[in-house]
Amino acid sequence: MSTAPTGNARRMIAVTVLVPVIAALALWAFAWPAARTAPRDLPLGVAGPAAAAAQVEKQLAQHEGAFEIHRYTDEAAARDAVEDRTVYGAVVVTADGPRLLTASAASPVVAQLLQQTVAEQAAADGAQVRTVDVVAAPAADPRGAALNASVLPLALAGMAAGAVVTFSGLRGTRAVLVLVGASALVGVAAAGVADSWLGVITGDWWAQAGAFGLAALAVSGAVAGLAALLGTPGVGIVAGVVMLFGNPWSGAASAPQMLPEPAGTIGQWLPPGASATLTRSVAYFDGAAATGPALTLAWWAALGLGAVLLGSALKDRKRNAEPRVTERELAPVG
């Protein structure tokens, strides 16, 4: 006679099946974007006389779906577009040959890709390309490795702060104040390490601290907020989303337009991707194109902190609605 699995047996079977599934999901989330890295509608400018610019645009169009072409009247306009983060680079047609404007601070990988692509096209026409790095990456971090490495620690700091607040039993306004204060200190510490010590981040120091702090608050608020509504599983849900999808889909190592869709788009909706984009804008481009990622992080933070307050209010209402047990007056028997 067969017997049903015991509780321990069921848990063993669940863990045995769940671990390989999580491992496969993690490998897919990290390996898929890396294996499919290529330009997809990458914003690129073309400037110069109409006829010559049209010819360059026609040549770039041969890379189907790779570039999103923006036309500019002259080099000055194209340079402004690069500095405003409207495009990653621009090909300027001059009488002396093509000139390529890049911004290695926006993405060293993209800058190198543009150099190779434009150089190959110019070589086919018997010309040489002169490259001008309009917004160069800092000398202390020419490959952008340090900025890429900063994404995960900020996310981990946010997860740690949210988990500590949750497991310490803090609720309501007190939890919100602790999360905001901890995130502010994370921002100051991160700016101190990245700018003051290592020199891999430049720009306004307090703006950098604010960007780092907002990134930490977006994650910590989400962790504590979902935990306030769902309990302990909320910590694991947010941590899983941030680690499995937010980190590999952030585009910090290259650019969002270098990732396969929808990973590139979804990554910018998650805190790690928005954090990387905001940090580049604040550190190297005087805040250009910082509104979008800043609003994304602000929404995550606001919704998370709002969920913390809501969860506390719901628990208080439930506690007040429970009937109170009163002691009955003792009466003699018989």
C-alpha positions as CSV (number, residue, x, y, z in Angstrom):
1,M,0.0,0.0,0.0
2,S,1.5,3.4,-1.1
3,T,1.7,6.2,1.3
4,A,1.7,9.9,0.6
5,P,5.0,11.8,1.0
6,T,5.5,13.3,4.5
7,G,5.9,17.0,5.1
8,N,9.7,16.7,5.2
9,A,9.8,14.6,2.0
10,R,7.6,17.2,0.2
11,R,10.0,19.9,1.3
12,M,13.0,18.0,0.1
13,I,11.4,17.4,-3.3
14,A,10.5,21.1,-3.6
15,V,14.0,22.2,-2.8
16,T,15.5,19.7,-5.1
17,V,13.4,20.9,-8.0
18,L,13.5,24.6,-7.1
19,V,17.2,25.0,-6.9
20,P,17.9,24.0,-10.5
21,V,15.1,26.1,-11.7
22,I,16.5,29.2,-10.0
23,A,20.0,28.4,-11.3
24,A,18.7,28.1,-14.9
25,L,16.7,31.3,-14.5
26,A,19.8,33.2,-13.2
27,L,22.0,31.8,-16.0
28,W,19.4,32.9,-18.6
29,A,19.0,36.4,-17.1
30,F,22.8,37.0,-17.0
31,A,24.0,35.0,-20.1
32,W,21.2,36.0,-22.6
33,P,21.9,39.7,-22.7
34,A,25.7,39.1,-22.8
35,A,25.4,36.7,-25.7
36,R,23.1,39.0,-27.7
37,T,25.0,42.3,-27.1
38,A,24.7,44.4,-30.3
39,P,23.4,47.9,-31.2
40,R,19.7,48.2,-31.5
41,D,18.3,51.6,-32.6
42,L,21.4,53.2,-31.0
43,P,21.0,57.0,-31.3
44,L,23.7,58.3,-33.7
45,G,24.0,61.8,-35.3
46,V,25.0,62.7,-38.9
47,A,26.0,66.3,-39.7
48,G,27.3,68.1,-42.8
49,P,26.1,69.1,-46.3
50,A,22.8,67.5,-47.2
51,A,24.0,65.3,-50.1
52,A,27.1,64.0,-48.3
53,A,25.2,63.4,-45.0
54,A,22.6,61.5,-46.9
55,Q,25.3,59.2,-48.3
56,V,26.7,58.5,-44.9
57,E,23.2,57.8,-43.6
58,K,22.6,55.4,-46.4
59,Q,25.8,53.5,-45.5
60,L,24.8,53.3,-41.8
61,A,21.4,52.1,-42.8
62,Q,23.0,48.9,-44.2
63,H,23.4,47.9,-40.5
64,E,19.7,47.0,-40.3
65,G,18.1,48.1,-37.0
66,A,21.5,49.0,-35.5
67,F,21.3,52.8,-35.5
68,E,18.6,55.5,-35.0
69,I,19.9,58.4,-37.2
70,H,19.5,62.0,-36.1
71,R,20.3,64.7,-38.7
72,Y,22.1,67.9,-37.7
73,T,23.0,70.9,-39.8
74,D,26.6,71.3,-38.6
75,E,29.3,70.0,-36.2
76,A,28.3,72.4,-33.4
77,A,24.7,71.1,-33.3
78,A,26.0,67.5,-33.4
79,R,28.4,68.2,-30.5
80,D,25.6,69.8,-28.4
81,A,23.5,66.6,-29.0
82,V,26.3,64.4,-27.8
83,E,26.8,66.6,-24.7
84,D,23.0,66.5,-24.0
85,R,23.0,62.7,-24.3
86,T,20.6,62.8,-27.2
87,V,23.0,60.7,-29.2
88,Y,26.0,58.6,-28.3
89,G,28.1,60.0,-31.1
90,A,27.9,61.8,-34.5
91,V,29.5,61.5,-37.9
92,V,30.4,64.9,-39.3
93,V,31.1,65.1,-43.0
94,T,33.8,67.7,-43.8
95,A,35.9,68.6,-46.8
96,D,38.9,66.9,-45.1
97,G,37.0,63.6,-44.6
98,P,34.7,62.3,-41.9
99,R,35.1,63.3,-38.3
100,L,33.6,61.1,-35.6
101,L,32.4,62.6,-32.3
102,T,32.1,60.2,-29.4
103,A,31.5,60.3,-25.7
104,S,33.4,57.5,-23.9
105,A,31.9,58.8,-20.6
106,A,28.5,57.7,-21.9
107,S,29.8,54.2,-22.8
108,P,33.3,53.2,-23.7
109,V,31.9,50.1,-25.4
110,V,29.7,52.2,-27.6
111,A,32.5,54.6,-28.4
112,Q,34.7,51.8,-29.5
113,L,31.9,50.3,-31.6
114,L,31.3,53.5,-33.4
115,Q,35.0,53.9,-34.1
116,Q,35.2,50.5,-35.7
117,T,32.0,50.9,-37.7
118,V,32.8,54.3,-39.1
119,A,36.4,53.4,-39.8
120,E,35.4,50.4,-41.8
121,Q,33.0,52.5,-43.9
122,A,35.6,55.2,-44.4
123,A,38.2,52.7,-45.4
124,A,35.9,51.4,-48.1
125,D,35.8,54.9,-49.5
126,G,39.6,55.4,-49.2
127,A,39.3,57.9,-46.3
128,Q,40.5,58.1,-42.8
129,V,38.4,59.0,-39.8
130,R,39.4,61.5,-37.2
131,T,37.9,60.8,-33.8
132,V,37.1,63.5,-31.2
133,D,36.1,62.3,-27.7
134,V,33.7,65.1,-26.8
135,V,32.9,63.9,-23.2
136,A,35.8,61.6,-22.2
137,A,35.7,59.1,-19.4
138,P,37.8,60.0,-16.4
139,A,41.4,58.9,-16.6
140,A,41.0,56.9,-13.4
141,D,38.3,54.8,-15.0
142,P,38.7,54.9,-18.8
143,R,36.7,51.7,-19.4
144,G,33.8,52.5,-17.1
145,A,34.5,49.4,-15.0
146,A,34.3,51.2,-11.7
147,L,30.9,52.8,-12.5
148,N,29.6,49.4,-13.6
149,A,30.9,47.9,-10.4
150,S,29.0,50.4,-8.3
151,V,25.6,49.2,-9.4
152,L,25.5,46.0,-7.4
153,P,26.9,47.4,-4.1
154,L,24.2,50.1,-4.1
155,A,21.5,47.5,-4.7
156,L,22.9,45.3,-1.9
157,A,23.1,48.3,0.5
158,G,19.4,49.0,-0.3
159,M,18.4,45.4,0.3
160,A,20.3,45.2,3.5
161,A,18.7,48.4,4.9
162,G,15.2,47.2,3.9
163,A,15.8,43.8,5.4
164,V,17.2,45.2,8.7
165,V,14.2,47.6,9.1
166,T,11.8,44.7,8.4
167,F,13.4,42.2,10.8
168,S,14.0,44.7,13.5
169,G,10.2,45.3,13.7
170,L,10.3,49.0,12.8
171,R,7.0,50.2,11.3
172,G,5.3,53.3,10.1
173,T,7.0,56.7,10.3
174,R,9.9,55.3,12.3
175,A,10.7,52.9,9.5
176,V,10.5,55.6,6.9
177,L,12.8,57.9,8.8
178,V,15.4,55.1,9.3
179,L,15.3,54.2,5.6
180,V,15.7,57.7,4.4
181,G,18.5,58.4,6.9
182,A,20.4,55.2,6.0
183,S,20.1,55.8,2.3
184,A,21.4,59.4,2.7
185,L,24.4,58.0,4.5
186,V,24.9,55.4,1.8
187,G,24.9,58.2,-0.8
188,V,27.5,60.2,1.2
189,A,29.7,57.2,1.7
190,A,29.5,56.1,-1.9
191,A,30.4,59.6,-3.2
192,G,33.3,59.7,-0.8
193,V,34.7,56.4,-2.1
194,A,34.0,56.9,-5.8
195,D,34.9,60.6,-6.0
196,S,37.0,61.8,-3.1
197,W,39.1,58.6,-2.8
198,L,39.2,56.7,-6.1
199,G,38.4,59.7,-8.5
200,V,36.4,57.4,-10.8
201,I,33.4,59.7,-10.6
202,T,33.6,63.4,-11.4
203,G,31.1,66.3,-11.3
204,D,29.2,67.9,-8.5
205,W,29.9,66.0,-5.3
206,W,26.6,66.5,-3.6
207,A,24.7,65.7,-6.8
208,Q,26.6,62.4,-6.9
209,A,25.7,61.7,-3.3
210,G,22.1,62.4,-4.0
211,A,22.0,60.0,-7.0
212,F,23.7,57.2,-5.0
213,G,21.3,57.8,-2.0
214,L,18.2,57.8,-4.2
215,A,19.3,54.5,-5.8
216,A,19.7,53.0,-2.3
217,L,16.4,54.4,-1.1
218,A,14.6,53.0,-4.2
219,V,15.7,49.5,-3.3
220,S,15.4,49.7,0.5
221,G,11.9,51.3,0.2
222,A,10.7,48.5,-2.1
223,V,12.1,45.8,0.2
224,A,10.6,47.2,3.4
225,G,7.4,48.2,1.6
226,L,6.6,44.9,0.1
227,A,7.6,43.1,3.3
228,A,5.1,45.4,5.2
229,L,2.3,44.2,2.9
230,L,3.3,40.6,2.4
231,G,5.5,39.7,5.3
232,T,9.0,38.2,5.1
233,P,8.5,36.8,1.5
234,G,8.4,40.5,0.3
235,V,12.1,40.8,1.1
236,G,12.9,37.8,-1.1
237,I,10.7,38.9,-4.0
238,V,12.3,42.3,-4.3
239,A,15.8,40.9,-3.8
240,G,15.1,38.3,-6.5
241,V,13.9,40.9,-9.0
242,V,16.8,43.3,-8.4
243,M,19.5,40.6,-8.5
244,L,18.1,38.4,-11.3
245,F,16.9,41.1,-13.7
246,G,17.9,44.5,-12.5
247,N,21.6,43.9,-12.3
248,P,22.2,42.0,-15.6
249,W,19.7,44.2,-17.5
250,S,21.0,47.5,-16.3
251,G,23.1,48.2,-19.3
252,A,25.8,49.7,-17.1
253,A,28.6,47.7,-18.8
254,S,27.6,48.9,-22.3
255,A,24.3,50.7,-22.9
256,P,20.6,49.9,-22.7
257,Q,20.5,50.0,-26.6
258,M,23.1,47.2,-26.7
259,L,20.9,44.7,-24.9
260,P,18.2,42.6,-26.6
261,E,14.6,43.7,-26.1
262,P,12.8,43.8,-23.8
263,A,15.8,43.5,-21.4
264,G,17.1,46.9,-22.4
265,T,13.8,48.7,-21.7
266,I,12.8,46.7,-18.6
267,G,16.3,47.3,-17.1
268,Q,15.8,51.0,-17.2
269,W,12.5,50.6,-15.2
270,L,14.4,48.8,-12.4
271,P,16.6,50.6,-9.8
272,P,20.0,49.3,-11.0
273,G,19.5,50.4,-14.6
274,A,18.1,53.8,-13.6
275,S,20.9,54.2,-11.1
276,A,23.6,53.6,-13.7
277,T,22.0,56.0,-16.2
278,L,21.5,58.7,-13.6
279,T,25.0,58.4,-12.3
280,R,26.5,58.9,-15.7
281,S,24.3,61.9,-16.4
282,V,25.2,63.5,-13.0
283,A,28.9,62.7,-13.0
284,Y,29.9,63.4,-16.6
285,F,27.1,65.4,-18.4
286,D,26.2,68.0,-15.9
287,G,22.8,66.4,-15.3
288,A,21.8,66.1,-18.9
289,A,19.0,63.5,-19.5
290,A,18.9,62.8,-15.7
291,T,15.1,63.5,-15.4
292,G,13.9,60.1,-16.6
293,P,16.1,57.9,-14.4
294,A,15.6,60.2,-11.4
295,L,11.9,60.0,-11.7
296,T,12.1,56.2,-12.0
297,L,14.1,55.9,-8.8
298,A,11.8,58.5,-7.1
299,W,8.7,56.4,-8.0
300,W,10.3,53.3,-6.6
301,A,11.2,55.1,-3.4
302,A,7.8,56.8,-3.0
303,L,5.8,53.6,-3.6
304,G,8.0,51.6,-1.3
305,L,7.8,54.2,1.6
306,G,4.1,54.5,1.0
307,A,3.7,50.7,1.3
308,V,5.6,50.9,4.6
309,L,3.1,53.4,5.9
310,L,0.1,51.5,4.5
311,G,1.3,48.2,5.9
312,S,1.6,49.7,9.3
313,A,-1.8,51.3,9.1
314,L,-3.4,48.0,8.1
315,K,-1.8,46.1,11.0
316,D,-3.0,48.8,13.4
317,R,-6.6,48.6,12.1
318,K,-6.6,44.8,12.3
319,R,-5.3,45.0,15.9
320,N,-8.0,47.5,16.9
321,A,-10.7,45.4,15.2
322,E,-9.9,42.2,17.2
323,P,-12.2,41.7,20.2
324,R,-10.6,42.3,23.5
325,V,-10.8,39.6,26.1
326,T,-11.9,41.0,29.5
327,E,-11.7,39.2,32.8
328,R,-15.0,38.0,34.2
329,E,-16.0,38.7,37.7
330,L,-15.5,35.7,39.9
331,A,-18.7,34.5,41.5
332,P,-19.0,32.0,44.4
333,V,-20.2,28.5,43.6
334,G,-23.3,27.1,45.3
